[in-house]
Amino acid sequence: MKKIVYFDAAASFLKPESVILAGIDFLRNRYANAGRGVCARAGWVDDMVERVRARVARFINAAVNQVVFVSNATDGLNRVAHIIERNFDIAGFSVAVSDLDHHSARLPWQELLRLGKIRKEIVCDLDENFDIKIDSVPKTDVLVITAMSNVLGRAQDVEKIISVARKRNPDVITIVDATQYIVHKKIDVQSWGADFVVASGHKIGADTGVGILYIRNPDKYSPDKFGGGMVMRVADTGMILNESPECFEAGTLPLTQICGLGVAIDELEKSRPDLDLIKYMYDELDKNKRIKILTVRDSALLSFVVDGMHPLDFGAIMGANDICLRVGNMCASWIHRVLGVDGSVRVSVGPWNTKSDADKFLSVVNKIVK
Ligand SMILES: Cc1ncc(COP(=O)(O)O)c(C=O)c1O
């Protein structure tokens, strides 16, 4: 197979060999459904799901009944909006968002606004570093916080933002999109104090199809999805729900992906992406007058625009040179608008990347951007 430089970890992480092997072993030797069988094999799968749930809980400092498996961050963020819609009278609600948001974090609320189901959207101010301006966090009913932008790669002070929001409104419902943050930083949901936190498995080395949804008070909410596995008993007069997390997990879970998720977390905790590579490429690109870097040197990502070259053209040339990176608006239109560009080029690294990958990238850039 052709050797490529994969600088697109932030779009999707490459899979560690141990994750691939765990998936193969599960599919070949241990496969059965979870929560439905009584044979030993089904018991192993039930135990595996709960083992991985406990691993996720330890990873983010949650309790096991607060960890729900969803399909990905987008699914988690949409489900949180539905859970809130079902459990609160949202007609008068204001929802605060920020221009750091990924489309997946903000569009579910914009859709509720468009349908006239919530009262208004408030956009949080950003400071001169494009961080959420903590002093001006507004009084609001719902607050969506992007813990790390997928374009700028800077960690937000989630704990402080939530504490200011709670001072303004003790009942504020806080939702944290931790999809990029979780790759680079240890998460402690208890010190954050958020009501909901979401992340995607495929961005930390698991397969696509599994995501993490943390719910601080799962017993407070009725579920948003109904079907097999979430109900204890159905009677003529209604149903008795299982407790959390099962009541939020209607239908068959993505078992192979869950199996890999536990292994992926072990791997990520052993080796996080080496951000010195980002600093190295930053310093080198900074010497090129035609390149305008949008991120700061100690960011988790390197985003930039090239004077006189469309990001898509740049990406195509890099692709033709076996270098994979992300170009375009990256599902983050708002921050691009703030930065005054339609799109950008993003380099993101994973534990597999080396200095020689960076040197290959830089040599191609220096050849095409003179
Ligand atoms: C910050 C952020 N939030 C949400 C998402 C959506 O993730 P997924 O496509 O895995 O649902 C992404 C994906 O790029 C992201 O970077």
PDBQT file of the ligand as one rigid body, heavy atoms in Angstrom, charges set to zero:
ROOT
HETATM    1  C1  LIG A 401     -16.020  20.202  17.509  1.00  0.00    +0.000 C 
HETATM    2  C2  LIG A 401     -16.801  19.165  16.776  1.00  0.00    +0.000 A 
HETATM    3  N1  LIG A 401     -18.054  18.900  17.153  1.00  0.00    +0.000 NA
HETATM    4  C3  LIG A 401     -18.811  17.976  16.533  1.00  0.00    +0.000 A 
HETATM    5  C4  LIG A 401     -18.318  17.269  15.464  1.00  0.00    +0.000 A 
HETATM    6  C5  LIG A 401     -19.184  16.252  14.817  1.00  0.00    +0.000 C 
HETATM    7  O1  LIG A 401     -18.600  14.974  14.951  1.00  0.00    +0.000 OA
HETATM    8  P1  LIG A 401     -19.236  13.714  14.226  1.00  0.00    +0.000 P 
HETATM    9  O2  LIG A 401     -19.203  14.011  12.771  1.00  0.00    +0.000 OA
HETATM   10  O3  LIG A 401     -18.347  12.588  14.617  1.00  0.00    +0.000 OA
HETATM   11  O4  LIG A 401     -20.609  13.569  14.732  1.00  0.00    +0.000 OA
HETATM   12  C6  LIG A 401     -17.018  17.521  15.015  1.00  0.00    +0.000 A 
HETATM   13  C7  LIG A 401     -16.487  16.841  13.826  1.00  0.00    +0.000 C 
HETATM   14  O5  LIG A 401     -15.615  17.334  13.157  1.00  0.00    +0.000 OA
HETATM   15  C8  LIG A 401     -16.242  18.476  15.690  1.00  0.00    +0.000 A 
HETATM   16  O6  LIG A 401     -14.987  18.744  15.313  1.00  0.00    +0.000 OA
ENDROOT
TORSDOF 0
